[in-house]
Amino acid sequence: MAWNNILLENDGPVAVLTINRPKFLNALNEETLTELNQAIEQLDNDSAVQVVIITGAGEKAFVAGADIAYMQKLTPMAAKDFSRLGQKTFSRIENLSKPVIAAINGFALGGGCELTMACDIRVASENAKLGQPEVSLGLIAGFGGTQRLTRLVNPGMAKEILFTADVYDAATAQRIGLVNHVVPAADLLDFCKKMAGRIAARGPRAVQLTKEAINDGLEMDLEKAFVHEADLFGLVFSTADRDEGIAAFLEKRKAGFTGK
């Protein structure tokens, strides 16, 4: 499928999805969110893809935020629909059946920061800037930021980020738990691809069920989460990957996982 604002490139088991509006610092409008949603659905149905990397075109921005010029024209009802579109798209990323790595090149503000939070792992270039500046425009975060941020960093830190509209450099973002790694800009995509390759070499079904256990467990009390983990632990014993992984370990050879 061809899109106007999204590029999708497969490199073996790793797919690189690029938000491609560099003239607008990859800002998110309705069309871009719709195309992103379609691309994620396509990736979910592509059994050859085991890990997804999301990044932005150009060197200045991952995603600078939602498209302000587009939002200026929205009625209250249309704004609510736009918010729900962003939330549903990012939830599709969060619940994708395979891991998603955000390769954060440059600005990741507002909706861009919210997009990174929907990813499983966040890697920032040294020149990255992250933040939720919505209140400086008289707005609030509307693509899940008020909810995901409190789950990613502590609630007090989340409130500081959301109330002040401060923008954080990559090192600070890493210190407060907003990103996992900070790397030189020139090494960003290569670093993410190497990490994706390591993940892709593991048992695909096991990785998928691990993601499911974590995401589902965050919404449960601890005992229910333990029971859910045990259910998935039992389920993985029905897979061919479990048989292959254990056999390869005992036979001291590399496992040949099939995702079954």
N, C-alpha and C positions, 0 to 999 in steps of 0.2 A: 504494500500500500504506500502511495506517495502522499506526503504531507507538505504543507507550506512552511511550517515552523518547527518541525521535528526531523532530525536525522537519526537513522538507526543502522548501525553497522555490527555485523556479527563477526567475531574472531574466535572460531571454534566454539567452545562452550560459554564464552563470555560475549555479552552484547553491550555495546556502548550506545547509549541514547543521549543525544545532544539537543538541548533547547537552542534553536537556531533563529534568533532574532537579534543579532549583534548590534544592528543599527539602533535598537531600542533597549540595549543592555539586557536582552532576553526576557524582558518584562512579560508577565502573564496576562493575556486577555482571554476572552471566552473561546476564541478559535484555538489558541495554543493549549488551553486546558483540555478542550475536547479532543484535540489530536494526541495529547499526552495520554489521555485516558484510553484512546484507541490503541496506541502503541503498547501500553502496558497490558491490555487485553491480548494483543497479538503475542507478546512475549510469554504471557502466562500459558498460552496454548502451544508454544514452541518447545517441544520436548528436547531439542538439541541445545537449548540455552539453559545453563545452570546458574549463572550469576549475571547480574545486570549492573552496569556502571552508568550513573546519570551525571552529566556535566553540562556546561554552557559553552556556546560558540564564542570564540575570541578570547582575549586575555584580560578584559576589563571586568567581566561579570559572569558568575554562575547564573544567577537570576537576580536582577536588581530589585525585584518586587512585583506586585501586581501593576498593571498598566494604569498609571494615574489619569492619563488623558481619557482612557476608556471609562474609568470609574466616575469621572466628573459628570458624565451624562446619565448615570444610572438613577432611576427612581428608587425609593425605599424597597419596593417589591422586587425590582430587578437586582438590586444589591444583595438581597437575601438569596435570590436564585444563584447569583454569581458566587456567593459564599458557599452555598451547598454544592455547587459544581466543583469548587476547589477542594472542599472537604472530602467529597466522594472520590475525586481523582487521587488525592493523597492517601486516602484510606486504602484504595486499590493498590497503591505502591507498598504501603505498610503491610498489607496482607497478601502480597504477591507470594506465590508458592516457592519462590527462590530468593536468595539474599540480594539486597540492593545496596550498592556503595555509592555515596555522593562524593564526586570529585569536585571540590569547591574551589573554583578559579576566580578570584576577585570578589566582587560584591555578592553577598547572599543576604539580602535585606527583605523584611516584610514577608511576602509570599515566597521569596527565595529561601529565606531562613526556615520557613515552615515546610518547604519542600525537602530541605536537608533533614529535618526532624522526622519526616515520614520514612526516610531511608534507614537501613539497619546499621550502617557504619558510615561515619563521616570523616573524610580526609581533606584537609585544607592546605592550599598553597600558602607560602609565607606572606603573600600580599593579600590574602583573603580578609574581608571585613564582614562581620555578621551582626545582625541586630533586628529588632522589631520596632521600627520608627513610626508606627501607625498613629500613636497619640499626638505626635508633632503635627499631623495633618488633621487632627480632630476625628480620627478614625480609631477602630480597634482591630486587632488581628482577627481575621475572619476565615482563614484556611486551616484551623485547628491549633493555632499557636497558643491560645490561652489554655489549652488542655494538654498538648504534647509537651510543652516547655516545662510545665510543673512536674511532669513525669520523668523528664530527662535530667533536669537539675533540681535542686531543692526548691520548694515553693517560694521561700523568701527571695532567692536569687532570681527566680522566674518573674516575680512581681517587680523586682528592681529593673530587670531588662525591659519588661512591658510598660512600666510606669514612666521610666526616664527617657525612653527612645534612644538610649546611648548605643553607639556602634562600637563593636569590640574587634580588636585585631586578632589574628590567628592564635598567637601565643596565649592571650587572655581567654579566648574561647576554649582552648584546650584545657587551661587551668580550671575553668568552672564546669567542665564536662560537656561542653557543647559540641566539641569535635574530638575524635579519637587520636588523630595524628596531624602533625604539621610538617610539610616537606617543601623543598624548593619548587618554585613554579614550573621549572623545566622538567622536573621529575614527577610531577603530579600524576599524570595519566599512566605512566609506566609503573609507578608505585601501586596504583589502584589495580592495574591489570595483573601485576604479580600477586597481589593479595587475592584477587578474584581467581587466579589460577590455582592457588593453594586450596581455596574453598572448593573449586570445581573438581579437585583431585580426591575429595572425600566422598563418602557415600551420599549421593544426592537425596535419597529418601530420608536418611538420617538427618541431614542438614535441614530439609524441609520440615520434618517433624519437630526438630529442635526449635526452629523459628516459631512454629505453631504453639509449642509448649510455653515459650517465653511470652509471646503476644497475648495468648489467652490467659495465662497465669496472672498477668498484670491486672486483669479485671476481676480476679477471684480472691477470696480470702485464702490464707496460706494452706490450710488443710485441703480445701477443694482443689487448689493448684497442685498439691502433691498427688491427689487421686488422679487428676488429669494427666500429670506426668507419667504415672504408673500405667495408665491406659495406653499412652503413646509408646512407652517403653515396651509393653507387651505387643503392640501393633508392629513395631519394627522387627520383631522376631519372626514375622510372617513374610518378610521380604527376601528376595534373592540377594540383595546387597548385604544383608546381615550374614547370610551363609558364606558369601564370597569374602567378606571382610575378615571374618573369623578364620576361615580356611587359609587365607593369604598370610595372616599373622602367624598361625601355627606352622605353616610351611615356609616361613621366612621369605616371602616374595611380595611383589607389589600387587595390590588388589586391582582387579579389573571390574570396576563397578558399572552397572548398566542402568541404574535408576529404577530398578524393578524390585 
